[in-house]
Amino acid sequence: MYLHVSEEGCVILLRFKAAMFVLLLIGSLSLGCIGSVAVVGPMIAHGANVEHANGRILAIGPQKDFVLKTPAGVSLRFQCRVLCRASLGHLERHLREYASTDVYYIPGTNGSLIAVDVD
């Protein structure tokens, strides 16, 4: 017993396959672009020698300097001075809300960490 598919049915099936292929192609290209921007973006925005740390802000002060505790339990003290693109209000909001904080920084002299951007 053979199943007979009309010519019109074949055309619809081929169009559906083509549409699915295009959607998967666009989706995979989009994910690839988003991933590459996430990896390369901070280096472009802040420079190649900038490092990244993530955690929660424990304390702020003096001025905009702050202490960040990483998920590994390490406390890092950052200087947020001239180069820092973060407002005191933004840092205080992260402290109040126990928000996850990303810090882009430059290692300074004598083991100091100079924050460039805080988000």
N, C-alpha and C positions, 0 to 999 in steps of 0.2 A: 504494500500500500504506500503510495507516494503522496506527499503533501504538495499540492499545487499552490504556489504563491504568485499572485498576479504581478504584472510589471509595475503597477502603481505601488504595491506593497514593498517591492524591492527598492523603489526610489525613496519612499518614506524611511525605510530602514537605513539606507545609505546616508540620507540627510541627517538622521538622528545620530548615527555614528560620527559623522563629520562635525556636528555641533558639539558632541561630547569631547571629541579630540581637541577642538578649538578652546573649549572651556578649560580642559585640563592643561593645555599648553599655556594659556594666559595665567591660570592659577599658579602653575609651577614657576613661570618667569617672574610673577609678582613676588612670590615667597623668596625666590633667589635674590631679587633686588632689595627687598626689605631686610633680609639677613645680612647682605653685604653692607648696606647703609648702617645697620646697627653695629657692625664690627668696625668699619672704617670711619664712620661719622665722627666719633669723639676725637680721633686722631686728626682729622681734617679741621675740626672746630677749635681744638686746643693745642695742636702741635704733636709731633711724634714722640716727644719725651714725657708726655703726660701719662700718669698711671691712674688706676681706678680702684676705689674701695667702696664697699656697700655695707650698710648696717643701720643702727639707730643712734640718734644723737642722745647722749647722756647729760651733757651740761654745756652751757654757753657762757663765755666770758673769760677774760676781759675783752671788751669791744665785741668783735664778731668771731673771735677764736672759739673753737668748740671741740668736744671730745666725742668720738664716734666709737661705738662698740660693734665689732663685726660679728657675723653669725658664729665664727669660731671662738668667740669670747675674748678677742684681743681688743684692748682699748687703744685708739690712735688719737693723738692730739694734733689738731690742724690749726694753722694760722690762716685766718681769712682777712687779709689786709687789702692792699692796693689792687692786686691782680684778681681778687675774688669777685665773681659775678653772682653774688647772693645777697639778698637784703636781710637785715636782722629780723624783720617780721617773718620772712620765709623760714629762717632757721628756727625761730620760736614756735611756729606752727608745726614743724616737723617734730620738735621736742614735745609739745602738748599732745599731739595725736599719735605719738609713738610710730611715726611713719617710717617706712623703709627709705633710706637716703642714699643716693649715689653721689660720691665725691670724686672729682677729677683733680689730681694734685701733682705737684712737682716736688721731688725730694730735695730738700734744702741742705744747707750746711749744718754740721753738728747733729744730724739725725732729725732735723725739723721737717715737717710736712707742710708745704704751702699750698693751700686750696686755690684752685683756679675757677672751678664751677661746682655748685652744690645744687642738686635737684632731688 
